[in-house]
Amino acid sequence: MAVPSCGAVTASAAWSTQRAYNYAPGSWCIKTTWGQVSWQSDGNLVWYEINHYPWSRTFWSTNTWGKGATKLSFQVDGNVVIYRGTTPLWALGASSNRTASTQFFWQVRSAAGTPCGMSGLHSLRHYQINPDINPLHLKTIC
């Protein structure tokens, strides 16, 4: 299974109620120096811990590998959806409180020296501004 190359550190994805973004399998990722979210060529969206030599670990995934996923969609309603054709396989969840100028973000963050120790607290946060709702969805792990 190939993880898309994520050259530069780009810790968040941003989109708005004005435009949706769609990606084919294997063509999208975000990362920090400690974590990476990758839309893999096998159709699975996976959040990895990286740069934790000599190993890395999987924090979370959509478990959509091998199900024929064809598109990762960042939608104008704030939802993040994986489709097979027009059939949704997985969805993060939309925002019910939005305006024509709402902006959405999906961000991966890591912080060392937390109660989790040196491995740090890692979070994958889905939030919006205008109106501000932080977070819409949040996953954290030590």
N, CA and C atoms as a LAMMPS dump frame, in Angstrom:
ITEM: TIMESTEP
0
ITEM: NUMBER OF ATOMS
426
ITEM: BOX BOUNDS ff ff ff
-5.0000000000000000e+02 5.0000000000000000e+02
-5.0000000000000000e+02 5.0000000000000000e+02
-5.0000000000000000e+02 5.0000000000000000e+02
ITEM: ATOMS id mol type element x y z
1 1 1 N 0.846 -1.168 0
2 1 2 C 0 0 0
3 1 3 C 0.892 1.23 0
4 2 1 N 0.632 2.129 -0.895
5 2 2 C 1.476 3.315 -1.048
6 2 3 C 0.866 4.494 -0.308
7 3 1 N 1.685 5.144 0.498
8 3 2 C 1.277 6.371 1.169
9 3 3 C 1.742 7.53 0.299
10 4 1 N 0.861 8.492 -0.026
11 4 2 C 1.287 9.59 -0.881
12 4 3 C 2.417 10.385 -0.252
13 5 1 N 3.29 10.874 -1.086
14 5 2 C 4.388 11.698 -0.618
15 5 3 C 3.836 12.99 -0.037
16 6 1 N 4.327 13.336 1.101
17 6 2 C 3.896 14.547 1.78
18 6 3 C 5.157 15.356 2.052
19 7 1 N 5.698 16.001 1.041
20 7 2 C 6.977 16.68 1.137
21 7 3 C 7.053 17.733 2.221
22 8 1 N 6.397 18.845 2.039
23 8 2 C 6.463 19.952 2.989
24 8 3 C 5.481 19.74 4.133
25 9 1 N 5.811 20.323 5.275
26 9 2 C 4.903 20.276 6.423
27 9 3 C 3.725 21.19 6.131
28 10 1 N 2.561 20.597 6.01
29 10 2 C 1.299 21.308 5.805
30 10 3 C 0.32 20.698 6.785
31 11 1 N 0.145 21.319 7.928
32 11 2 C -0.558 20.707 9.048
33 11 3 C -2.072 20.771 8.966
34 12 1 N -2.63 21.46 7.959
35 12 2 C -4.087 21.533 7.913
36 12 3 C -4.597 21.623 6.481
37 13 1 N -5.839 21.22 6.337
38 13 2 C -6.574 21.382 5.083
39 13 3 C -7.614 22.464 5.329
40 14 1 N -7.794 23.355 4.383
41 14 2 C -8.764 24.441 4.531
42 14 3 C -9.671 24.485 3.311
43 15 1 N -10.957 24.708 3.561
44 15 2 C -11.935 24.861 2.477
45 15 3 C -13.1 25.673 3.019
46 16 1 N -14.057 26.023 2.168
47 16 2 C -15.149 26.897 2.599
48 16 3 C -16.478 26.464 1.99
49 17 1 N -17.516 27.211 2.35
50 17 2 C -18.838 26.95 1.79
51 17 3 C -18.899 27.382 0.331
52 18 1 N -17.835 27.984 -0.182
53 18 2 C -17.792 28.453 -1.567
54 18 3 C -17.287 27.411 -2.554
55 19 1 N -16.496 26.413 -2.078
56 19 2 C -15.903 25.465 -3.013
57 19 3 C -15.575 24.145 -2.329
58 20 1 N -15.91 23.052 -2.993
59 20 2 C -15.541 21.715 -2.526
60 20 3 C -14.227 21.306 -3.19
61 21 1 N -13.517 20.376 -2.572
62 21 2 C -12.281 19.825 -3.119
63 21 3 C -12.396 18.307 -3.13
64 22 1 N -11.992 17.703 -4.246
65 22 2 C -12.07 16.256 -4.4
66 22 3 C -10.71 15.711 -4.815
67 23 1 N -10.37 14.536 -4.259
68 23 2 C -9.073 13.928 -4.524
69 23 3 C -9.236 12.444 -4.834
70 24 1 N -8.46 11.973 -5.809
71 24 2 C -8.402 10.548 -6.129
72 24 3 C -7.554 9.845 -5.071
73 25 1 N -7.75 8.551 -4.87
74 25 2 C -6.933 7.817 -3.896
75 25 3 C -5.436 8.013 -4.159
76 26 1 N -4.697 8.212 -3.082
77 26 2 C -3.249 8.373 -3.164
78 26 3 C -2.778 9.772 -3.497
79 27 1 N -3.673 10.759 -3.494
80 27 2 C -3.289 12.091 -3.968
81 27 3 C -3.437 13.216 -2.946
82 28 1 N -3.607 12.898 -1.662
83 28 2 C -3.783 13.962 -0.67
84 28 3 C -3.18 13.541 0.658
85 29 1 N -2.549 14.496 1.366
86 29 2 C -2.116 14.265 2.751
87 29 3 C -1.821 15.592 3.432
88 30 1 N -1.831 15.577 4.75
89 30 2 C -1.37 16.692 5.58
90 30 3 C -0.412 16.111 6.606
91 31 1 N 0.563 16.925 7.063
92 31 2 C 1.488 16.396 8.062
93 31 3 C 2.145 17.48 8.883
94 32 1 N 2.599 17.055 10.053
95 32 2 C 3.471 17.843 10.91
96 32 3 C 4.774 17.05 10.999
97 33 1 N 5.675 17.47 11.858
98 33 2 C 6.901 16.694 12.042
99 33 3 C 6.639 15.403 12.809
100 34 1 N 5.483 15.275 13.458
101 34 2 C 5.167 14.088 14.263
102 34 3 C 4.034 13.243 13.719
103 35 1 N 3.144 13.819 12.919
104 35 2 C 1.98 13.07 12.456
105 35 3 C 1.636 13.371 11.015
106 36 1 N 0.938 12.435 10.394
107 36 2 C 0.546 12.578 8.997
108 36 3 C -0.807 11.911 8.784
109 37 1 N -1.696 12.58 8.039
110 37 2 C -2.959 12.004 7.607
111 37 3 C -2.845 11.808 6.103
112 38 1 N -2.979 10.554 5.652
113 38 2 C -2.769 10.221 4.239
114 38 3 C -3.988 9.526 3.646
115 39 1 N -4.392 9.977 2.472
116 39 2 C -5.431 9.339 1.664
117 39 3 C -4.676 8.385 0.747
118 40 1 N -4.649 7.131 1.131
119 40 2 C -3.806 6.133 0.489
120 40 3 C -4.401 5.624 -0.824
121 41 1 N -3.551 5.031 -1.644
122 41 2 C -3.988 4.503 -2.939
123 41 3 C -4.94 3.32 -2.795
124 42 1 N -4.985 2.686 -1.608
125 42 2 C -5.908 1.569 -1.377
126 42 3 C -7.291 2.032 -0.927
127 43 1 N -7.508 3.379 -0.836
128 43 2 C -8.809 3.914 -0.449
129 43 3 C -8.982 4.148 1.036
130 44 1 N -7.946 3.944 1.831
131 44 2 C -8.022 4.157 3.276
132 44 3 C -7.439 5.524 3.621
133 45 1 N -8.102 6.243 4.519
134 45 2 C -7.601 7.503 5.054
135 45 3 C -7.026 7.179 6.424
136 46 1 N -5.723 7.415 6.618
137 46 2 C -5.023 6.947 7.817
138 46 3 C -4.253 8.081 8.468
139 47 1 N -4.329 8.151 9.798
140 47 2 C -3.565 9.093 10.612
141 47 3 C -2.432 8.321 11.259
142 48 1 N -1.196 8.656 10.908
143 48 2 C 0.006 7.985 11.414
144 48 3 C 0.799 8.898 12.329
145 49 1 N 1.463 8.293 13.287
146 49 2 C 2.552 8.968 13.985
147 49 3 C 3.796 8.707 13.153
148 50 1 N 4.579 9.745 12.879
149 50 2 C 5.815 9.591 12.116
150 50 3 C 6.973 10.173 12.913
151 51 1 N 8.179 9.911 12.486
152 51 2 C 9.394 10.427 13.126
153 51 3 C 9.509 10.016 14.585
154 52 1 N 9.061 8.847 14.894
155 52 2 C 9.211 8.295 16.245
156 52 3 C 10.114 7.064 16.115
157 53 1 N 11.364 7.337 15.771
158 53 2 C 12.329 6.274 15.473
159 53 3 C 12.434 5.307 16.637
160 54 1 N 12.502 4.009 16.442
161 54 2 C 12.622 3.307 15.162
162 54 3 C 11.289 2.818 14.611
163 55 1 N 10.167 3.269 15.136
164 55 2 C 8.881 2.763 14.679
165 55 3 C 7.894 3.922 14.538
166 56 1 N 6.821 3.668 13.872
167 56 2 C 5.701 4.603 13.832
168 56 3 C 4.448 3.785 14.112
169 57 1 N 3.361 4.453 14.353
170 57 2 C 2.124 3.724 14.651
171 57 3 C 0.936 4.41 13.991
172 58 1 N -0.108 3.635 13.819
173 58 2 C -1.35 4.156 13.272
174 58 3 C -2.23 4.595 14.439
175 59 1 N -2.652 5.851 14.413
176 59 2 C -3.555 6.366 15.445
177 59 3 C -5.011 6.037 15.123
178 60 1 N -5.355 6.148 13.83
179 60 2 C -6.762 6.054 13.439
180 60 3 C -6.846 5.84 11.936
181 61 1 N -7.921 5.189 11.477
182 61 2 C -8.171 5.084 10.036
183 61 3 C -9.664 4.948 9.787
184 62 1 N -10.048 5.157 8.534
185 62 2 C -11.455 5.043 8.144
186 62 3 C -11.839 3.598 7.834
187 63 1 N -10.859 2.706 7.759
188 63 2 C -11.1 1.29 7.433
189 63 3 C -11.852 1.131 6.112
190 64 1 N -11.481 1.951 5.137
191 64 2 C -12.129 1.886 3.826
192 64 3 C -11.227 1.255 2.765
193 65 1 N -10.121 0.647 3.169
194 65 2 C -9.23 -0.009 2.192
195 65 3 C -9.951 -1.203 1.576
196 66 1 N -9.715 -1.413 0.295
197 66 2 C -10.283 -2.559 -0.412
198 66 3 C -11.774 -2.484 -0.681
199 67 1 N -12.406 -1.326 -0.465
200 67 2 C -13.855 -1.198 -0.669
201 67 3 C -14.206 -0.422 -1.932
202 68 1 N -13.197 -0.17 -2.775
203 68 2 C -13.453 0.501 -4.046
204 68 3 C -13.606 2.004 -3.955
205 69 1 N -13.017 2.63 -2.928
206 69 2 C -13.113 4.084 -2.775
207 69 3 C -12.533 4.787 -3.995
208 70 1 N -13.247 5.811 -4.466
209 70 2 C -12.819 6.536 -5.663
210 70 3 C -12.563 8.011 -5.423
211 71 1 N -13.035 8.563 -4.288
212 71 2 C -12.926 10.008 -4.082
213 71 3 C -12.94 10.358 -2.605
214 72 1 N -12.029 11.266 -2.214
215 72 2 C -12.051 11.928 -0.911
216 72 3 C -12.57 13.327 -1.178
217 73 1 N -13.66 13.715 -0.51
218 73 2 C -14.32 14.981 -0.801
219 73 3 C -14.399 15.864 0.443
220 74 1 N -13.879 17.088 0.313
221 74 2 C -14.042 18.122 1.337
222 74 3 C -15.192 18.986 0.844
223 75 1 N -16.371 18.84 1.444
224 75 2 C -17.611 19.384 0.898
225 75 3 C -17.949 20.77 1.44
226 76 1 N -18.822 21.475 0.732
227 76 2 C -19.209 22.833 1.111
228 76 3 C -20.01 22.875 2.414
229 77 1 N -20.527 21.748 2.877
230 77 2 C -21.231 21.705 4.164
231 77 3 C -20.273 21.413 5.323
232 78 1 N -18.957 21.343 5.027
233 78 2 C -17.96 21.082 6.06
234 78 3 C -17.645 19.618 6.248
235 79 1 N -18.387 18.748 5.617
236 79 2 C -18.193 17.316 5.772
237 79 3 C -16.971 16.85 4.987
238 80 1 N -16.328 15.807 5.483
239 80 2 C -15.259 15.118 4.768
240 80 3 C -15.803 13.717 4.507
241 81 1 N -15.879 13.32 3.221
242 81 2 C -16.55 12.081 2.84
243 81 3 C -15.672 11.274 1.888
244 82 1 N -15.674 9.958 2.074
245 82 2 C -15.041 9.042 1.132
246 82 3 C -16.164 8.344 0.371
247 83 1 N -16.064 8.388 -0.97
248 83 2 C -17.082 7.812 -1.835
249 83 3 C -16.535 6.655 -2.663
250 84 1 N -17.416 5.731 -2.995
251 84 2 C -17.233 4.769 -4.079
252 84 3 C -18.27 5.161 -5.115
253 85 1 N -17.809 5.822 -6.194
254 85 2 C -18.755 6.403 -7.15
255 85 3 C -19.54 7.512 -6.458
256 86 1 N -20.857 7.326 -6.354
257 86 2 C -21.704 8.308 -5.655
258 86 3 C -22.17 7.798 -4.298
259 87 1 N -21.695 6.606 -3.898
260 87 2 C -22.097 6.003 -2.622
261 87 3 C -21.096 6.35 -1.53
262 88 1 N -21.557 6.997 -0.433
263 88 2 C -20.63 7.298 0.66
264 88 3 C -20.211 6.017 1.395
265 89 1 N -18.905 5.884 1.635
266 89 2 C -18.374 4.765 2.421
267 89 3 C -18.077 5.187 3.855
268 90 1 N -17.73 6.461 4.043
269 90 2 C -17.372 7.001 5.359
270 90 3 C -17.596 8.495 5.327
271 91 1 N -18.037 9.074 6.436
272 91 2 C -18.215 10.528 6.538
273 91 3 C -17.847 11 7.932
274 92 1 N -17.16 12.132 7.988
275 92 2 C -16.779 12.734 9.259
276 92 3 C -17.968 13.404 9.923
277 93 1 N -18.768 14.121 9.156
278 93 2 C -19.938 14.812 9.683
279 93 3 C -19.951 16.267 9.276
280 94 1 N -21.101 16.754 8.87
281 94 2 C -21.262 18.124 8.385
282 94 3 C -21.523 19.083 9.535
283 95 1 N -21.423 20.358 9.231
284 95 2 C -21.765 21.41 10.177
285 95 3 C -23.186 21.884 9.883
286 96 1 N -24.012 21.968 10.91
287 96 2 C -25.377 22.457 10.709
288 96 3 C -25.461 23.963 10.929
289 97 1 N -24.387 24.576 11.437
290 97 2 C -24.377 26.006 11.734
291 97 3 C -23.308 26.675 10.883
292 98 1 N -23.696 27.086 9.658
293 98 2 C -22.734 27.685 8.746
294 98 3 C -23.407 28.799 7.942
295 99 1 N -22.563 29.656 7.373
296 99 2 C -23.038 30.767 6.541
297 99 3 C -22.379 30.662 5.164
298 100 1 N -22.655 31.613 4.31
299 100 2 C -22.049 31.618 2.978
300 100 3 C -20.546 31.872 3.031
301 101 1 N -20.025 32.354 4.16
302 101 2 C -18.594 32.648 4.267
303 101 3 C -17.877 31.786 5.31
304 102 1 N -18.488 30.696 5.734
305 102 2 C -17.853 29.811 6.716
306 102 3 C -16.638 29.129 6.106
307 103 1 N -15.565 29.052 6.886
308 103 2 C -14.365 28.338 6.49
309 103 3 C -14.196 27.127 7.395
310 104 1 N -13.752 26.014 6.804
311 104 2 C -13.563 24.765 7.53
312 104 3 C -12.09 24.377 7.523
313 105 1 N -11.673 23.674 8.573
314 105 2 C -10.29 23.233 8.701
315 105 3 C -10.249 21.822 9.264
316 106 1 N -9.291 21.064 8.797
317 106 2 C -8.977 19.755 9.374
318 106 3 C -7.498 19.801 9.649
319 107 1 N -7.104 19.688 10.92
320 107 2 C -5.734 19.963 11.327
321 107 3 C -5.175 18.843 12.179
322 108 1 N -3.926 18.474 11.908
323 108 2 C -3.207 17.504 12.724
324 108 3 C -2.185 18.289 13.559
325 109 1 N -2.143 18.018 14.871
326 109 2 C -1.241 18.736 15.774
327 109 3 C -0.594 17.761 16.742
328 110 1 N 0.6 18.115 17.193
329 110 2 C 1.317 17.326 18.192
330 110 3 C 1.98 18.281 19.166
331 111 1 N 1.987 17.905 20.447
332 111 2 C 2.62 18.736 21.469
333 111 3 C 3.354 17.839 22.455
334 112 1 N 4.666 18.04 22.575
335 112 2 C 5.472 17.28 23.536
336 112 3 C 5.376 17.937 24.91
337 113 1 N 5.815 17.213 25.926
338 113 2 C 5.828 17.756 27.275
339 113 3 C 4.451 17.911 27.878
340 114 1 N 3.49 17.143 27.431
341 114 2 C 2.131 17.164 27.952
342 114 3 C 2.007 16.08 29.02
343 115 1 N 0.843 15.902 29.61
344 115 2 C 0.677 14.79 30.558
345 115 3 C 0.936 13.425 29.917
346 116 1 N 1.026 13.388 28.588
347 116 2 C 1.307 12.134 27.886
348 116 3 C 2.791 11.799 27.893
349 117 1 N 3.636 12.706 28.372
350 117 2 C 5.077 12.46 28.379
351 117 3 C 5.722 12.942 27.099
352 118 1 N 6.911 12.443 26.826
353 118 2 C 7.681 12.911 25.673
354 118 3 C 7.071 12.514 24.337
355 119 1 N 6.268 11.445 24.311
356 119 2 C 5.645 11.081 23.034
357 119 3 C 4.608 12.119 22.629
358 120 1 N 4.115 12.884 23.587
359 120 2 C 3.246 14.004 23.286
360 120 3 C 1.784 13.651 23.12
361 121 1 N 0.979 14.692 23.082
362 121 2 C -0.452 14.584 22.826
363 121 3 C -0.673 14.917 21.36
364 122 1 N -1.311 14.022 20.639
365 122 2 C -1.569 14.198 19.219
366 122 3 C -3.066 14.405 19.019
367 123 1 N -3.427 15.335 18.135
368 123 2 C -4.845 15.585 17.894
369 123 3 C -5.12 15.784 16.41
370 124 1 N -6.295 15.362 16.017
371 124 2 C -6.825 15.564 14.676
372 124 3 C -8.135 16.311 14.877
373 125 1 N -8.135 17.594 14.479
374 125 2 C -9.227 18.494 14.831
375 125 3 C -9.926 19.008 13.578
376 126 1 N -11.247 18.946 13.568
377 126 2 C -12.109 19.457 12.498
378 126 3 C -12.86 20.633 13.102
379 127 1 N -12.642 21.844 12.555
380 127 2 C -13.298 23.013 13.139
381 127 3 C -13.676 24.008 12.049
382 128 1 N -14.409 25.043 12.441
383 128 2 C -14.84 26.061 11.49
384 128 3 C -14.738 27.437 12.117
385 129 1 N -14.645 28.461 11.246
386 129 2 C -14.719 29.853 11.691
387 129 3 C -15.787 30.574 10.874
388 130 1 N -16.414 31.543 11.525
389 130 2 C -17.476 32.372 10.954
390 130 3 C -18.721 31.554 10.598
391 131 1 N -19.505 31.074 11.547
392 131 2 C -19.331 31.207 12.99
393 131 3 C -18.304 30.209 13.528
394 132 1 N -17.658 30.597 14.631
395 132 2 C -16.623 29.761 15.227
396 132 3 C -17.224 28.575 15.965
397 133 1 N -16.816 27.392 15.574
398 133 2 C -17.172 26.165 16.29
399 133 3 C -15.891 25.344 16.36
400 134 1 N -15.378 25.207 17.575
401 134 2 C -14.107 24.536 17.762
402 134 3 C -14.215 23.566 18.926
403 135 1 N -14.173 22.307 18.723
404 135 2 C -14.101 21.627 17.427
405 135 3 C -15.471 21.133 17.002
406 136 1 N -15.598 20.853 15.707
407 136 2 C -16.75 20.118 15.207
408 136 3 C -16.561 18.636 15.56
409 137 1 N -15.33 18.158 15.385
410 137 2 C -14.956 16.788 15.716
411 137 3 C -13.515 16.809 16.207
412 138 1 N -13.184 15.976 17.182
413 138 2 C -11.834 15.95 17.731
414 138 3 C -11.461 14.531 18.092
415 139 1 N -10.258 14.114 17.68
416 139 2 C -9.685 12.841 18.073
417 139 3 C -8.341 13.151 18.704
418 140 1 N -8.059 12.586 19.882
419 140 2 C -6.773 12.786 20.543
420 140 3 C -6.222 11.443 20.992
421 141 1 N -4.892 11.391 21.084
422 141 2 C -4.231 10.174 21.526
423 141 3 C -2.869 10.53 22.099
424 142 1 N -2.44 9.771 23.097
425 142 2 C -1.094 9.94 23.662
426 142 3 C -0.133 9.048 22.918
